[in-house]
Amino acid sequence: MDLEGVYHELRDPLTRRLERMVGDPRTAEDLRQEAFTRAWKSAPRDAGRGHLRAWVHRTAHNLAVDELRRRGVREMVTYDDELAIHAATSEADDRFDAVEALETLTPHERLVLLLRFEAGLSHAELGQLLAISEEAARKRVSRARDALAAAQRRIAPRERPLVLVLLGDEDPAPYRSWIEAGGGEPRLLDVDRFERELIGGDALVVTGSHTDIHPELYGQANRGSVGDLCLERDRRDLGAVRAALAQDVPIVGICRGHQLLNIAFGGTLDQDIGSRRGPTLVHREAQHAVATGPRSLARRLLGRGASVTSGHHQAALRVGRGLRVTSASPDGVVETLEWPERRFAMGVQWHPERQPGDAAGARLAAALVEAAR
């Protein structure tokens, strides 16, 4: 079976044919991809080239017909105001703008958002319902989400970027002041519907907490974690971090947020740095020096070194794959992590919000807000 040869032969003409049928180039690409995926899985192994071409054409044609039939049904679907409310941020004044933004989407885009965010379908379940692959469903959700976000920004442009705050159990006031001083508009994230709220957000700050992260989150038994541990909450917050990273939402993790960023990439934590052998600095409610690495965001924000305020007894141990350590304290504690694959993804073990007027903390807030624009 010469499927690769048939793919290169039919890729462009089949896509053009599907586009003429469904009227949308992106949907046509999805259908073409789905047709060849099905050919790879189900076409006769002994099919000759002509037979295989006909098989792919027939499968693609049937997929396009199914797509048009679904559109005919979807035009009659009514959309509850709940979808608009959930597409907006938690502020009541934004709901009217969200309704208007939703009305600019196609019925298919609205249905995809409704099934994903209201019905709670996974991408696999959505794919089964629409008779497409899980990856194709993921792409459709992503495009519908991007279309809604663009419509909201077009209809109600903001003077200042909206910075969502995923709060631990700390006082939100210092974080609000820190973000506002950097030029952003802070708003607490509703963690029960973080994927929907991320649609309207321009950046995310994941704050510190007085309670440690449950060690089961990174595959360890409890050997030194303190506080009222909550694995369910930690899993939920980790999901928000991963969603923001997947959507390329600029993100800063502070203290616990820095540790969650490391865990999101498969890293682990030192559950009590005070039990280390050898000299250690005081990291609980204390100032200490950090040194930055070259060609890094940390170097740009902090210079070659700075004095920062910390308040923690845990730290990144095994660094997650893909993350870059860009600053450390003299005793070897990882102070900043960066993910170069995104516009702005950084974790800081210290607390910039606790240093009003500090130049390094102010530059971090301003850099996040600038990325959010």
Secondary structure, 3 states (H helix, E strand, C coil): CCHHHHHHHHHHHHHHHHHHHHCCHHHHHHHHHHHHHHHHHHCCCCCCHHHHHHHHHHHHHHHHHHHHHHHHHHCCCCCCHHHHHHHCCCCCCHHHHHHHHHHCCCHHHHHHHHHHHHCCCCHHHHHHHHCCCHHHHHHHHHHHHHHHHHHHHHHCCCCCCEEEEECCCCCCHHHHHHHHHCCCEEEECCHHHHHHHHHHCCEEEECCCCCCCCHHHHCCCCCCCCCCCCHHHHHHHHHHHHHHHHCCCCEEEECHHHHHHHHHCCCCEECCHHHCCCCCCCCCCEEEEEEECCCCHHHHHHCCEEEEEECCCCEECCCCCCCEEEEECCCCCEEEEECCCCCCEEEECCCHHHCCCCHHHHHHHHHHHHHHC
